[in-house]
């Protein structure tokens, strides 16, 4: 397993993600689960190539030098030749201000795992006002030469030269090097306050102090560089060759680092509830709670209620729900990425079948693991259906009385009755079933589903055990068993959903209402985005629908005719009223602060949704602003971004502002990326 922190900020997520994956699959005990784990690890590690930062630096540097070497010109302009560029006053200014070896400086600038005096000097030099001015003058002077690599490199450098916490982001990310826990002795390990000694290895402490170093606006800035730099051509090939606006590679090539996927990892690692980092709660959760069938599980059942009381506080339970959905989304995104890459390499039917088989296994793994974390703090056991599920599920899972006698029968029926509707959680934790609705429509036809999956038949968690006793007719009560099984399949009581309404500013209702396929895809995407923001599972975003928003008056092309906008109405559901209210509050906070990301919805709208976006109509006598275009279009029309002069603080939580982020992420703490 790759060492965390040494090469990329997202390695923190990858390392601990894999640690959870390993624990999440050891109960299943079959080849399919093992293959799913291996496949998931290969899928995720492929997009987090250890050389990503070094490669990014090389490609930015190549973009700069490639512009000098470009022979493509407008009207055969001789000034576009390499010799002319090298001899120009612009290049002389760059050499004077940015160092004689600009390419070497650029490479070192982006090697965030290197924290040396040379790296310090490279960052200070590239971020100096004189270097920035000279670099920009060079780019502007040779823009007509037809190679925009240097221009995109300039954008990347400018972004990482923004300051946060008293230093340039390009150097702030060097904190990654300090988080590299690779010491081989306890003394050396514990010297680093970010590391802990586990008896044989030096590992990250997974503490809030570690996350404070990683989860900064500079991390967000790096993600935005990943998105925008690769969008060029010419010199910008290699690891970023086929990244598109949605962050998904669509053609074969070397390792890819999709920004959307990295943002999902960011959400998994850096999310908070009431200003508390969730990841330590998730990462330090006692695995014995949810590994019910593990043969080495020695957790005393009588200790479980105490562990749950300490873990499942309002914040703790909300964090586990948030992590469960983030984990599921990350695994699904990983599966989609690798499926596209696999299909691009598959040239015969057997290979295509294997692509879809591995794809299904990875999705199933994410669903199963998410179910485990969701079940930890769930209630539904006991006569009142208000007791913790975990103790009842442990007692049922450890039942070993199979003799054909009254004692075993009574014990089995008693435990099944006590578990009640919690059997649904047990099924989702242990089952590898997935359903057509778990997959994007464009991939469903390639996935093979069992009868139970295709028709979502009832689970048999309790029936499988109780089914042993019909051979004991003297005391077996078929009616009683049927009633117990039905109770185990019934849904657990849930609190009423908390209703919310989300205006999708700038999205024309006319472009959505008449297209059923687009409307369904957008609704599904928004449910995922809302679930991630609220910290609940997608299944708990209920009563979701798109509707006309007459409060918006949007332009149509260049005409002043006004059309209505679009809004998204939905409910947020949870086990208790308090939990539902907290989830709704988390959504409100993200919306009103301008930090609500709807990457999934933005990706849907970016897929050929021509004319979907409009600007607010102008006042009489004024010319309406044209609809925004380009990769930042949706974020520009969906509400003011944090640095635009309107932070959203004047709006009530009910207003629920949304920032549709396709290429640039609304930065934390009013830190704005100027790309």
N, C-alpha and C positions, 0 to 999 in steps of 0.2 A: 504494500500500500504506500502510495506516495506520501512523503513527509508533508505535514501541513505548513503553511505560511512561507515556505522558502522561495516560492516562485510567483505566486499569485494570491491576491487577497481572497479570491473565491476558493482557494485550496482549503480554507477553514471549513467551508460548507462541505466540500467533497470528502474530506477525511472523516468528519463526524457523520456525514450522510452514510458513508459506506459502513461505518461502525454500527449504525442502526440497521442498515440493510442486512448485515451479517446476522445480527440477533433476530431480526424480523423473519428470517427464513429458516432457522434451524429447527423449527417445530414441524414443518411440513413433512420433511423426511422423505422426499422423493426426488427423482432425477429432474423433473420439471422445475421444481423450486430451485434446485441447485443451478440449473441452467439459467433460470431467470436472474438469479443473483449475479452470476458471472456475466451475463449479457448486459445487465443494468450497469455493472461496474465498467464494462468495456465501453458502453455507450457514453457514460458520463465522462470517463477519463479521456475519451477521444476528443471531446470539445474543450478539455482543460489541459491541452498539451503543455508540458513543463517548459517548453521553449517559447511560450506565447509572448512574454514581455520582450525577450531578446529579438524575436522575429518581428514584433511590432516596431521596435527600434530600427531594425535593418530595413524594413519596408518604408518607413518614413524617411530614413536616410537615402534610400535608393530613389524615392520620389523626388528628393531634392536634386540629386546628381543626374537623375534621368532627364530632368527638364533641361539641364545643361547639354545633355547628349542628344536631345531631340532634333531630328532633321525634318520633322513634319512642320510645315509653316504655312502661313497665309500668303498667297501670291508669291511663293518661293522667297520669302524674306530671308536674306542672308544673315540677319542678326540672330536667327534661331539656331544657328550652328553651334556646336559645342565650343569651338575655338572663340567664336564671338562672345558667347556667354562668359567664358572663362576670363576673357580680356576686358570685360565690361567694367565700368565704374561701379555698377551694382554689386558685382561679385567681389570687387575689391573692398567695398563697404562691409559686405557680409564677413569676409575674412578678417577684417580689422576689428569687427564688433563681436563676432561669434566664435572666434578661434580659427586658426589656420586649417585645422582638420574638422570641418563642420560635420562631415558624415560620422566620424568617430564620436563626436559630442552628442549627436542625435541618438546614436545607438545606446550610449551610456545613459542618456537622459531617460530613456524608457525602460531601462533594466532596473525595475523597482526592487529586486531582491539584492541589489548591490548598494551597500551603504558604506562608501569609502570617501576619502578626501577628493579623489578624482571625480566621483559621482557628484559630490557637493559642488565642485567647481563647474562641472558641466551644466548642472541645473541653474546655478547662479548666472552663468554666462548666457545660456539660451534664454533665460527669463529676464535678462537686463533690458531696459528700455531701448538702448542703442541697438542691441541685436534684434529685438522684435521689429524695430523700425526698418533696419537694413534688410531683414528677411522679407518683410512685407513689400518693401520697395522692389526687391528682386522679383518676387512673385508677380506683382502688378505689372512690372515692365515686360515680362515675358509670357503673360497670360495668353496673348494671341498665338503663341507658338503651338498650341494644340495639345499640350500635356499638362494636366492639372494636378499631377502628383505632388509638386512642391506646395501648391495652394492647400491641398488637404493636409499635408504635413504641417503647414503653418497653423491650420485650425487645431490640429492635435496639440501642438506645442503651446499655443495660446491658451487652450483649455487647461492643460496641466500646469500652466504657469499662474493660474489664479491662486490666490492666497486663502488659506483657512488655518485658523489656530496659530497664526504667527509665522507661517512658512508657506512656500510654494507647494501645491498639491503633488508635483512630481517628486518632491523630497518627503512630504508627509507620508506617502505610501511606502517609503523606506522602513517604516515601522514594521512592515512585513518581515524584514530580516531579523528584527529583534524578537519576533514571535516564533522563530524557528527553533523548536525544541528537539535538538538532535544530540544532546550531551549523552555520554555513555556511562557517567558516574552520577551518583545521587548528589554529591557536593556540587559538581558542575551544573547539574540540572536545576537544583533549587536556588542557585545563585541568580537565575533569571526568574523574576517574580511572575512571569507569565507562564511558567512551566511547573509541572508537578512530577514527582517520581512515583511510579506505580509499583515499585519493587523490582522491576527488570527493565523498564523503559522510561524514557523521558517524553512526556506528552503535554499537550496544551492543557491548561487548567480549565478551559471553557468558562472562564469567569467573565463578569461584566467588565473587568479591567481590560481583558483581552479584546472584547468586542468594542469597547470604546476606542481602541486603536484602529480597528478595522472598519467599523461602521461609521464612516465619516462622509461628508459631502465630496471628499476627494475620491472615494470609492465610486460614487455616482458619476463623478467627472470622468473617471477612467472608462466606465461603461459607455458613456456617451462618445468617447473617442473610438471605442471599438465599433460603434454603430456607424459613425460618419466617415471615418478614414477609409474603410474598405469600399465605400460606395463609388470610389474612383475607378479608373481603368489604367491601362498602360503598365506602369511599374507596380500598381497595387494589385498584385496577384498573390499566389501562395496561400497562406493559411486563411486569408480573408476573401478568397477569389469569388465565392458564390453566395456570400451573405446578401440577403435581400432585406427590404424594409421590415418584413416580419421577423427577421432574424433566423430564418430556416434555409439551409442550403438546398438547392434544387438540382444540383448536378454533381458528378463525381469530382473529387479533388482531394488535396491534403486535408489535414485536420482543420476543423472549423471551430470558431468560438462565437456562437450566436449571441448577440447582446440580450435578446429577450430571455434566453435561457439563463444568462448571468444575472439578469435582474430578478428572475425567479429564485435563484440561489441567494441573492441579496435579501429577498423577502424572507427566505427560510432562516437565514442566519441573523439578520439585523432587526427583525420585527420586535415591537414592544407592545405591552398592554399596560396602560396606566404608568408609562415611563419605566417599566421593568422589562429588561431583555428576556425574551422567551426561550432563547436557545439553551441557556444553562439548565433551565427546568426540563426541557426536552432531552438534552444530552445526558443529564445526570439521573434520569428516571431509572429506578430499580427495574432492570429487565425482567426480574422474576415475576413482577406483577402481571405482565401480559404474555409471558411464555408458559402458558398453563400446562403444556404437555412435555416440556423439556425434562428429560429423565434426571437431570442434575438439579432440578428446581427444588430447593429445600426450604423455601420461604414458608414459615409457619402460618397457617391460615389465620390464627388468632392475632397475628401481627398486621394483617392487611388493613383492617379498619383504621389503625393508627397511622399507617403510612399514607392512606388516602386522605385522612383528615389534614395531614401536614402538606400534602401535595395539592389536593383539590380545593384550594382556596378559590375565591372568585377569579383572581388573577391567574393562578396556576391552572385551573380548568380551562380558562379562556386561552391560555398559551398553548395548552396541549391540543385544543381544537384548531387553533390557528396553524400550529405546526403540522397537524395531520393533513389539513387541506394543502398547505404549501408543499409538503412531501409528495402528496399525490400529484399535484400539478407539475412539480419538477420531474417526477418519474414519467409522466405522460409526455411532457415536452421532450425529454431525452429519447423516449420511444419514437416519437414522431420524427425527430432529427435523424436517428439511425435508420428508421424505415426508409426515408427518402434516399439516404445515401446507399442503403442496401439495394433498393430497387433500381437505382441508377447503374449498379454493377451487375445486376442479375440479368443474364441473357438466355435463360432457359426456365421452364416452368418449375422444376424442382427447386431451383435457387430462389425463385419468387415465393414459393410456398414456405421455404425456410425463413425468408425475410418476415413474412407475416406471422409465422409461428413464434419467432423471437420477439416480435413486436407485441403480440398478445401476452406473452409471458412477462415482459417488462411492465406493461400496464397492470396486469394482475398483481404483480409484486407491490406496486405502489398502492393499489386499492387495499390489499391485505394489511400492509404496514400502517396505512392511514387508519384503518378500522381498529387496529390495536391501540393506537394512541387515543382515539376517540372513546374507546370503551373504558379506559382507565377511570375516568371520573363520572361515568354514566350511572344513573339510578333506574330502578324498575323492578328490583327484587322484593321478596317478602309479601305478606298479605296486603299491605297498603301500596305496593309497587313504588315505594319511595326509598328503599334501602339500596346501598351500593351493589352494583352488579358483580364486581370483582370477587368478593368472598364466595358468593353463590356459584359463580362459574368455576372457581377453583375447586370447591367441594364436589361439583358435578364431574369435573374433568378428572379428579383423582378417585372416582368411584371404581372400586375393583371387586365388588361383590357380584358375581355372576351365577351363583348357585341357584338351582331351581327350588327355592324355598321362600317362605313368607317373609323372612327377615330381609333378604336381598331385594325382593319385590317392593316391600314397604319402604326401604331405604331409597331405592331408585325413584319411586314415585314421589316421595317426600322432597328429595333434592330437586327433582325436575319442577315440581310445583313451586318450590321456593325460588328457583331461578326464573320461572315465568318468562316474561317477554325479553329478558336479558339473553335468552337463547338466540335472538336475532344478532346480537353483538358477537356471540360465540361463533355463529355461522360465518359472519363476515371476516372474523379474525382467522379462521381455520380454512376457509374455502378458497379455492383458486378460481372460482367462477367469476366471469365478467360478462357483461351484457352488451348487446349492440349499441345501446345508448351511451356506453362508456367510450365510444370511438367516434372520431369525426366521420360524417356521412361519406366522404370520398374514400375512406379506407374500409368501411364495413364489409363491402362485397368480397374483399380479399381475406377476411378473417373467418376461420372456421369456428362455428359455435355449436356446442352440444344442444340437445333438446332442452335441457334444463336452463341453459343460458338464453337460448333464443326465445323461450316462452316464459322465462322467469318463474319457474315452478317453485313451490314452497320448499323450504329447507327441511332436512330430517335430523337435525341435531339431537333432539330428544327421542325421536322415533327409532333411530338406529340402536340406541341403548335399550329402550323399553321393548323393542321388537323381539328381544330374546325370550321374553316371558310368556308369549302365547303357548309355548310348549309345556307350560305348567298350568293346565286348565283348572286345577282345584282352587286356585286363588286368583287367577288372572281375570281382570275386569276390563273388557274391551272398551266399554263406554267411558270408564274412568281414564284410560290411557288416551283415547281420542280427545277427550276434553283437555288433558294436560298438554298434548302435542299442539292443539289449536291455540292454547294460551301462549305457548312458546313461539308460535308464528305470528301472533298478533303484535301490532306496534305498541311500543311503550307509550305511556301518556306523555304528551308534550305541552308546554306552555303555549298560550296563544301567540301567534306571530306578531311582531312589531312592524307596522307598515312604514314604508319609506317611498319617496318619489325622487327620482334623479333626472333633472333636466339635461338632455344631451344637446348642449348649445351648439347651434350651427348645423345640426343634422336635419335636413328637410324631411318632413313627414311624407311628402309625396314620393320621395325616393325609396321609402321603406314600406309604406302601406300596401303598395301594389305588387310587391315581390315576396311571395311566401317563403321561398328558399332563403333569401337574404334576411328576412325578418326572423326566421327560426334560428339561423346561424348567429345573428347578432344577439338574440335573446339568450342563447346558450352561452355565448362568450361573455355577456354582461353578468350572467349568474356566476361564472367563474371569477370574474374581476371583483364583484361584490363580496363573494365568499372570502377571497383573500384579504380584502379590506376589513371585513367585519370579524374575521377569525372564526368562521364556521365552515362546515362542509357544504358543497354545492347543493346537496339534497336539502339543506336547511334554508336555502334561498327559495321561497315558495311564492305561489301566485304571481309569477313573473310575467310581465307583458309590456310590450311597446305600445304607446298611445300618442295621439296627437297632442301637441303642446301649443295651444292657441296664444299663450303669452309671448311666444317668440314670433317675430315678423322678419322673415328672411328673404333675401333677394333671390331672383332667378336669373342666372347669367348676368347680362349687363342691364336688364330691365329693372324698373323700380317696383314691379309688381311684387307684392308681399305674399309669402306662403308660410304656413305654420311650421313650427319645429317639432321635435320629437322628445318624448320623455319616457323613462323606464320606471314602471311601478312594480313593487315587489314587497315581500314580507321576510323578516329574519326570524327564524324559529330556533328554539333551544329547549333543553329539558325543563328548565325553570324560568319563571318570569324574570328573576334577577339576571340569569345568564343571557336571556334574550335582550334585556335592556342594556347590558354591558356590551354585547356584540353590536347592537344598534348604535350605541355611543361611540364605539371604535370606528364604525363607518362614518358617523357624523364628523368625528374629529378629522379623519382623513379628507373628507369632502370639503369641510370649511377651511382647512389649512391649505388646500390646493395640492395635497399629496396623494390624492386618489388616482391610482394608476389603472387604466383600462387598456392594457396592452392587447388583451385577447380581442376586445371589441374593435380596437384600432386596426388590428390585422385583418379582421373581416371587412371593414370599410375600405381598406387599402386594396382589397382584391377586386378590382374592376368596378368599384362603386362610383362611376362617373356622374358628376352633378349632384352628389349626395350632400355636399357641404355648401352652405351659403353664408353670407355676411348679414348682419342686421341691416335693415333698410335705413337709408339716410333721411335726414330731416328735409322738409320741402326746400327745394332750391339747391340742395347739396348733392354732390355726386356720391353714390354709394361706394364703399370700399369693395374692391374685387374679392371674390372668395379666395381664401388662402390656398396656396399650392405648395407642393413639395413635401418632404418627409415630416416637416413640423406643422403641417396644415391643421391637423385636428387639435393639437395643443393650443394653437392660436385662437381657435374659435370656440373652444369649449369652456371658456372662463379664463379669467386673468391668471397668469402664472405668478409665483411668489415674488418675483422681482419687478413686476410690471407697474407697481404703484398701487395695486389693489390686492391685498393679501387675503381678502375674503373675510377679514375680521368683522366687517360691517354686516355680514349676512348671518342669518340665524342658521342653526343646524338643519332646520327643515329645508333650507334652500339647497343644500347638498350640491355644492359646486363640484364639477368634474373636470379634470385635465386629461384629455385624450393624448397619451404619449406614444408616438410611434417611433420617433428618432431621438428626441431629446427628453430627458427625464426632469421633471420639476424637482430641483435640488432641495435638500433639507436645509433648514435654518436660513432660508431666504438666499441661499447660495445659487446663483444663476449661471448656467453655462452659456457663454456667448459664442455659439457656433453659427 
